[in-house]
Amino acid sequence: MSSTIDPGAIDRVLQDAVDSGAVPHVAAIAANRDGVIYEGAAGKVIAGESADVTPGTQFRIMSMTKMIATATALQQVEAGTLELDAPVDTYLPEFADLQVLEGFDGDTPKLRPAGSRATVKQLITHTAGLGYWFWNPELVEFEAKTGIANVVPGTMDAFTAPLVADPGTVFNYGINTDWLGRVVEAVAGTTLDVVVKDRITGPLGMNDTTFQLDDQQLAGAATVHVKGEDGSWVSAGPDVVSRTPQWWPAGHGLYSTPRDYIRFERALLRGGELDGTRILQEATVAAAFQNQIGDLDFPAEIATADPPITDTLAVGPGYKWGYGLLINTQDVPGRRRAGSGAWAGLFNTHFWVDPTTGICASIYTNSLPFITPEAMGMYGAFEDALYASL
């Protein structure tokens, strides 16, 4: 580990977050291009029980899955087997059946044809017009009135959910990467779990990153926690998200550990290569960290439509989207530099890769709601303490 890092200061951030009840448990890790420079943890895998969280604990990383799935699509682009500008329905004809939701006539959704054919690049950049229920009240109403489930139960009817905007007109975070995963499968001729293992996690030695845990792994994994009536954290059990989905969710399906995922982050930091293994070309990785949505913006604020699941996301102005990454266009004082790429998972996992400073880091808890002020306070304090040590 680097001699300049003050691990005690970062350890205190993690322990204070658990002691204050901000989170039920936490693990964090940071690295530079050469290796890990910090790792630490606090709290129990399951609140009130005896096993400690460690940097080797498996967490559901939810939407941190997206960048791994995006990398598999970019590999296919490099190989010439997938075209970014091709319409999605070139690979998945059923995508052409999706229409745009424009409200309701009583209990009946009002749908109209999309203004254009969404492209693969628009899936990667969340500009295809698809949404998530927790940040879109119309999709909450659509689910309630049609009985069509969102992506969490893992049933195929999730892919009949409508668009909420015309392709290419707005950044709208949604189930784009789940569709992208199915595009990857169509091109690869095999299932996404095989693609991810053969092309990302296997080559990078990420042996604890998987769509399915065996019984032994499940017994040691962190479960999702929620606040009980007395305000203390309680485990919601291992089945908050289906463990037997009908498809491999490219948008949220993976489990990983801090020690595993940091290897993927380091590969991005190093331009697509780690320990002599290259997963992406340097030019592809550079493009992932550049604005890929043009004049569109990542919203400064996205209001919650499902408060038990997530708080309102308020990142402020000056953010763009690359390939699978949220890009800050300005330095964050005392924190990451302009041009960093980041994203998070719904159960309060976060990562960022800062090519200018030459570090990457991630922090993990499994709890709901997402991005509460307490959890975000811990995240910010971790980043502050890390950069203050550099």
C-alpha positions as CSV (number, residue, x, y, z in Angstrom):
1,M,0.0,0.0,0.0
2,S,1.1,3.6,-0.6
3,S,2.9,5.2,2.3
4,T,1.0,8.4,1.7
5,I,-2.4,7.0,2.5
6,D,-3.7,7.6,6.0
7,P,-5.8,4.4,6.5
8,G,-6.8,5.5,10.0
9,A,-8.7,8.5,8.7
10,I,-10.6,6.5,6.2
11,D,-11.3,3.7,8.7
12,R,-12.9,6.3,11.0
13,V,-15.2,7.4,8.2
14,L,-16.5,3.9,7.8
15,Q,-16.8,3.1,11.5
16,D,-18.5,6.4,12.2
17,A,-21.1,5.6,9.5
18,V,-21.9,2.3,11.0
19,D,-21.9,3.6,14.6
20,S,-24.2,6.5,13.7
21,G,-26.7,4.1,11.9
22,A,-26.1,5.8,8.6
23,V,-25.5,2.4,7.1
24,P,-25.8,-1.1,8.4
25,H,-22.3,-2.0,7.3
26,V,-19.7,-0.8,4.8
27,A,-16.6,-1.9,2.9
28,A,-14.4,0.4,0.8
29,I,-11.3,0.0,-1.4
30,A,-9.1,2.3,-3.5
31,A,-6.3,1.7,-5.9
32,N,-3.9,3.3,-8.4
33,R,-2.6,2.0,-11.6
34,D,-0.1,-0.2,-9.7
35,G,-2.3,-1.8,-7.1
36,V,-4.6,-1.4,-4.1
37,I,-3.7,1.6,-1.8
38,Y,-6.5,1.2,0.7
39,E,-9.1,-1.3,1.9
40,G,-11.2,-1.4,5.0
41,A,-14.6,-2.3,6.4
42,A,-16.9,-1.9,9.3
43,G,-20.1,-3.6,10.6
44,K,-21.7,-7.0,10.2
45,V,-22.7,-8.8,7.1
46,I,-26.2,-9.1,8.6
47,A,-27.1,-6.6,11.3
48,G,-27.0,-8.1,14.8
49,E,-25.1,-11.2,13.7
50,S,-21.5,-12.2,14.2
51,A,-19.8,-12.2,10.8
52,D,-17.8,-9.1,10.0
53,V,-18.0,-7.4,6.6
54,T,-14.6,-7.5,4.8
55,P,-13.3,-6.3,1.4
56,G,-13.9,-9.9,0.3
57,T,-17.6,-9.9,1.2
58,Q,-20.0,-10.3,-1.7
59,F,-22.5,-7.6,-2.3
60,R,-25.3,-7.2,-4.8
61,I,-23.8,-4.4,-6.9
62,M,-27.0,-3.8,-8.9
63,S,-26.3,-1.1,-11.5
64,M,-22.5,-1.4,-11.2
65,T,-23.2,-4.4,-13.4
66,K,-24.0,-2.0,-16.2
67,M,-20.4,-1.0,-16.9
68,I,-19.3,-4.6,-17.1
69,A,-22.1,-5.4,-19.6
70,T,-21.3,-2.2,-21.5
71,A,-17.7,-3.4,-21.8
72,T,-18.9,-6.7,-23.4
73,A,-20.8,-4.7,-26.0
74,L,-17.8,-2.5,-26.7
75,Q,-15.7,-5.6,-27.2
76,Q,-18.2,-6.7,-29.9
77,V,-17.9,-3.2,-31.5
78,E,-14.1,-3.6,-31.6
79,A,-14.5,-7.0,-33.2
80,G,-16.8,-5.6,-35.9
81,T,-19.7,-7.8,-34.9
82,L,-21.8,-5.0,-33.4
83,E,-22.5,-1.5,-34.8
84,L,-23.2,1.4,-32.5
85,D,-25.3,3.2,-35.0
86,A,-27.4,0.2,-36.0
87,P,-31.0,0.2,-34.8
88,V,-31.6,-2.1,-31.8
89,D,-34.3,-4.0,-33.8
90,T,-31.6,-5.1,-36.2
91,Y,-30.5,-7.5,-33.5
92,L,-33.7,-7.8,-31.5
93,P,-36.7,-7.4,-33.8
94,E,-39.1,-7.3,-30.9
95,F,-37.7,-3.9,-29.9
96,A,-39.6,-2.4,-32.8
97,D,-42.9,-3.2,-31.0
98,L,-42.2,-0.7,-28.2
99,Q,-44.2,2.5,-28.3
100,V,-44.1,5.7,-26.3
101,L,-46.3,6.1,-23.2
102,E,-48.2,9.4,-23.3
103,G,-50.4,9.1,-20.2
104,F,-53.6,7.1,-19.6
105,D,-57.2,7.0,-20.7
106,G,-58.7,5.7,-17.5
107,D,-56.8,2.5,-16.8
108,T,-55.6,2.1,-20.4
109,P,-52.1,3.3,-21.3
110,K,-52.1,5.8,-24.2
111,L,-49.3,4.7,-26.6
112,R,-48.0,6.1,-29.8
113,P,-45.3,5.0,-32.3
114,A,-41.7,6.2,-31.5
115,G,-40.4,9.1,-33.5
116,S,-37.3,7.1,-34.6
117,R,-35.6,3.7,-34.3
118,A,-33.4,3.6,-31.2
119,T,-29.8,2.6,-31.8
120,V,-27.4,0.5,-29.9
121,K,-25.4,3.6,-28.9
122,Q,-28.6,5.1,-27.5
123,L,-29.0,2.0,-25.3
124,I,-25.4,2.4,-24.0
125,T,-26.0,6.2,-23.4
126,H,-29.5,5.9,-21.9
127,T,-31.0,8.0,-24.7
128,A,-33.2,5.3,-26.2
129,G,-36.3,6.5,-24.4
130,L,-36.5,3.7,-21.8
131,G,-37.0,4.4,-18.1
132,Y,-37.0,2.9,-14.6
133,W,-40.1,3.0,-12.4
134,F,-38.4,4.5,-9.3
135,W,-37.5,7.7,-11.2
136,N,-40.6,7.8,-13.4
137,P,-44.2,8.2,-12.0
138,E,-45.8,7.2,-15.3
139,L,-44.0,3.9,-15.2
140,V,-45.2,3.4,-11.6
141,E,-48.7,4.0,-12.8
142,F,-48.2,1.7,-15.9
143,E,-47.1,-1.2,-13.7
144,A,-50.0,-0.7,-11.3
145,K,-52.6,-0.5,-14.1
146,T,-51.3,-3.3,-16.4
147,G,-49.7,-5.7,-13.8
148,I,-46.6,-5.8,-16.0
149,A,-43.7,-6.2,-13.6
150,N,-40.5,-4.1,-13.7
151,V,-37.1,-5.8,-14.1
152,V,-36.5,-6.8,-10.5
153,P,-38.7,-10.0,-10.5
154,G,-36.7,-11.3,-13.5
155,T,-39.6,-12.1,-15.8
156,M,-39.5,-11.6,-19.6
157,D,-42.6,-9.4,-19.6
158,A,-40.4,-6.6,-18.2
159,F,-39.3,-6.1,-21.8
160,T,-42.8,-5.1,-22.9
161,A,-42.5,-1.9,-20.8
162,P,-43.0,1.2,-23.1
163,L,-40.7,4.0,-23.9
164,V,-41.2,7.2,-22.0
165,A,-39.6,9.5,-24.6
166,D,-38.6,9.4,-28.3
167,P,-35.1,8.0,-28.9
168,G,-32.4,10.6,-29.0
169,T,-34.4,13.4,-27.4
170,V,-33.4,13.2,-23.7
171,F,-31.1,11.4,-21.3
172,N,-33.4,9.1,-19.4
173,Y,-31.9,6.5,-17.1
174,G,-33.7,3.2,-17.5
175,I,-33.6,-0.5,-18.6
176,N,-31.5,0.3,-21.6
177,T,-28.6,-1.9,-20.4
178,D,-30.9,-4.8,-19.9
179,W,-31.8,-4.6,-23.6
180,L,-28.1,-4.1,-24.4
181,G,-27.4,-7.4,-22.6
182,R,-29.8,-9.2,-24.9
183,V,-28.2,-7.5,-27.9
184,V,-24.8,-8.9,-26.7
185,E,-26.3,-12.3,-26.4
186,A,-27.8,-12.2,-29.9
187,V,-24.4,-11.2,-31.4
188,A,-22.4,-13.7,-29.2
189,G,-24.8,-16.6,-29.8
190,T,-24.6,-17.5,-26.1
191,T,-25.9,-16.2,-22.7
192,L,-24.7,-13.1,-21.0
193,D,-23.3,-15.0,-18.0
194,V,-21.0,-16.9,-20.3
195,V,-20.0,-13.8,-22.1
196,V,-19.2,-11.9,-18.9
197,K,-17.2,-14.8,-17.5
198,D,-15.3,-15.6,-20.7
199,R,-14.5,-12.0,-21.7
200,I,-14.3,-9.9,-18.5
201,T,-14.3,-11.6,-15.1
202,G,-12.4,-14.7,-16.1
203,P,-9.5,-12.8,-17.9
204,L,-9.3,-10.3,-15.0
205,G,-9.3,-12.9,-12.3
206,M,-12.6,-11.7,-10.8
207,N,-13.6,-15.1,-9.5
208,D,-16.1,-13.8,-7.0
209,T,-18.1,-11.8,-9.5
210,T,-21.1,-13.8,-10.7
211,F,-24.8,-13.7,-11.6
212,Q,-25.5,-16.6,-9.2
213,L,-24.1,-17.5,-5.8
214,D,-23.8,-21.1,-4.6
215,D,-25.1,-22.0,-1.2
216,Q,-21.8,-21.3,0.5
217,Q,-21.3,-18.0,-1.2
218,L,-24.9,-17.0,-0.4
219,A,-24.4,-17.7,3.3
220,G,-21.5,-15.2,3.5
221,A,-23.0,-12.5,1.3
222,A,-24.3,-9.2,2.5
223,T,-28.1,-9.0,2.4
224,V,-30.2,-5.9,1.7
225,H,-31.1,-4.0,4.9
226,V,-33.9,-1.6,5.6
227,K,-34.8,0.4,8.7
228,G,-37.2,-1.4,11.2
229,E,-39.9,0.4,13.1
230,D,-37.5,1.1,15.9
231,G,-35.1,2.8,13.5
232,S,-32.5,-0.1,13.6
233,W,-31.3,-1.9,10.5
234,V,-32.8,-5.3,9.7
235,S,-32.1,-7.7,6.9
236,A,-34.7,-8.0,4.2
237,G,-33.3,-11.4,3.3
238,P,-31.5,-12.7,0.2
239,D,-34.5,-12.6,-2.2
240,V,-35.2,-8.9,-2.6
241,V,-34.1,-9.4,-6.2
242,S,-34.9,-12.7,-7.9
243,R,-32.1,-15.2,-7.7
244,T,-33.7,-17.3,-10.5
245,P,-34.4,-14.7,-13.3
246,Q,-35.6,-15.8,-16.7
247,W,-32.8,-13.7,-18.3
248,W,-29.4,-12.5,-17.1
249,P,-29.9,-8.9,-16.0
250,A,-27.2,-6.7,-17.7
251,G,-28.6,-3.8,-15.7
252,H,-28.4,-5.1,-12.2
253,G,-27.7,-8.9,-12.0
254,L,-24.1,-9.3,-10.6
255,Y,-22.7,-10.0,-7.2
256,S,-19.2,-8.9,-6.6
257,T,-16.7,-8.1,-3.9
258,P,-14.7,-4.8,-3.4
259,R,-11.5,-6.7,-4.1
260,D,-12.9,-8.1,-7.4
261,Y,-14.5,-5.0,-8.8
262,I,-11.5,-2.9,-8.1
263,R,-9.7,-5.1,-10.7
264,F,-12.2,-4.0,-13.3
265,E,-11.8,-0.4,-12.2
266,R,-8.1,-0.7,-12.5
267,A,-8.4,-2.1,-16.0
268,L,-10.4,1.0,-17.0
269,L,-7.8,3.2,-15.2
270,R,-5.0,1.6,-17.2
271,G,-6.7,2.0,-20.6
272,G,-8.3,-1.4,-20.8
273,E,-5.4,-3.6,-19.6
274,L,-4.5,-5.3,-16.3
275,D,-1.6,-7.6,-15.4
276,G,-0.9,-8.2,-19.1
277,T,-4.5,-9.0,-20.0
278,R,-6.3,-6.5,-22.3
279,I,-10.1,-6.4,-22.3
280,L,-10.6,-3.2,-24.3
281,Q,-8.5,-1.0,-26.6
282,E,-7.1,2.2,-25.2
283,A,-9.1,4.3,-27.7
284,T,-12.4,2.5,-26.7
285,V,-11.7,3.2,-23.0
286,A,-10.9,6.9,-23.7
287,A,-14.2,7.2,-25.5
288,A,-16.0,5.7,-22.5
289,F,-14.7,8.7,-20.5
290,Q,-15.8,11.3,-23.0
291,N,-19.2,12.9,-23.5
292,Q,-21.3,10.6,-25.8
293,I,-24.6,12.4,-25.5
294,G,-23.7,15.6,-27.3
295,D,-25.9,18.6,-26.3
296,L,-28.0,16.5,-24.0
297,D,-27.3,16.7,-20.3
298,F,-27.4,14.3,-17.4
299,P,-30.3,15.8,-15.3
300,A,-29.1,18.0,-12.4
301,E,-31.9,16.4,-10.4
302,I,-34.1,13.3,-10.8
303,A,-37.1,13.2,-8.4
304,T,-38.0,10.0,-6.7
305,A,-41.1,8.2,-7.8
306,D,-40.8,5.5,-5.2
307,P,-39.4,6.8,-1.9
308,P,-39.0,3.4,-0.2
309,I,-36.6,2.5,-3.0
310,T,-34.7,5.7,-3.7
311,D,-34.3,9.3,-2.6
312,T,-34.1,12.0,-5.2
313,L,-30.9,12.1,-7.1
314,A,-29.4,15.6,-7.2
315,V,-25.9,15.7,-8.8
316,G,-26.2,19.3,-9.9
317,P,-25.2,20.8,-13.3
318,G,-22.2,19.9,-15.4
319,Y,-22.5,16.1,-15.9
320,K,-22.5,14.1,-19.1
321,W,-22.7,10.4,-19.9
322,G,-20.0,8.5,-21.7
323,Y,-20.1,4.7,-22.5
324,G,-21.6,3.4,-19.3
325,L,-20.2,6.1,-17.1
326,L,-21.4,9.4,-15.5
327,I,-18.8,12.0,-16.4
328,N,-18.1,15.2,-14.4
329,T,-17.0,18.0,-16.7
330,Q,-15.5,20.0,-13.8
331,D,-13.2,19.2,-10.9
332,V,-15.0,18.5,-7.7
333,P,-13.1,20.5,-5.0
334,G,-11.1,18.2,-2.8
335,R,-12.4,15.1,-4.7
336,R,-12.3,13.6,-8.2
337,R,-11.0,15.6,-11.2
338,A,-12.8,16.5,-14.4
339,G,-13.2,13.6,-16.7
340,S,-13.7,11.0,-14.1
341,G,-16.2,8.2,-14.8
342,A,-18.5,6.9,-12.1
343,W,-21.8,5.1,-11.4
344,A,-23.6,3.3,-8.5
345,G,-25.9,0.5,-7.6
346,L,-29.4,0.8,-6.2
347,F,-28.4,-0.9,-2.9
348,N,-25.9,1.9,-2.2
349,T,-22.7,0.8,-3.9
350,H,-20.6,3.4,-5.7
351,F,-17.5,3.5,-7.8
352,W,-15.4,6.1,-9.6
353,V,-12.3,6.1,-11.8
354,D,-10.2,9.3,-12.0
355,P,-7.7,9.1,-14.8
356,T,-6.2,12.5,-14.1
357,T,-5.3,11.7,-10.5
358,G,-4.6,8.1,-11.3
359,I,-6.9,6.5,-8.7
360,C,-10.1,4.5,-8.6
361,A,-12.2,3.6,-5.7
362,S,-15.5,2.0,-4.6
363,I,-17.6,1.8,-1.5
364,Y,-20.3,-0.8,-0.6
365,T,-23.2,-1.3,1.6
366,N,-26.5,-3.2,0.9
367,S,-29.3,-1.1,2.1
368,L,-32.5,0.8,1.0
369,P,-33.5,3.5,0.2
370,F,-30.8,4.4,-2.3
371,I,-28.8,7.6,-1.9
372,T,-30.2,8.7,1.4
373,P,-28.5,11.8,2.8
374,E,-26.8,9.7,5.4
375,A,-25.4,7.2,2.9
376,M,-24.3,10.0,0.5
377,G,-22.7,11.8,3.5
378,M,-20.6,8.7,4.1
379,Y,-19.7,8.4,0.4
380,G,-18.6,12.0,0.3
381,A,-16.6,11.7,3.5
382,F,-14.8,8.6,2.1
383,E,-13.9,10.5,-1.0
384,D,-12.7,13.5,1.0
385,A,-10.6,11.4,3.3
386,L,-9.1,9.5,0.4
387,Y,-8.1,12.5,-1.6
388,A,-6.8,14.3,1.5
389,S,-4.4,11.3,1.9
390,L,-3.0,11.5,-1.6
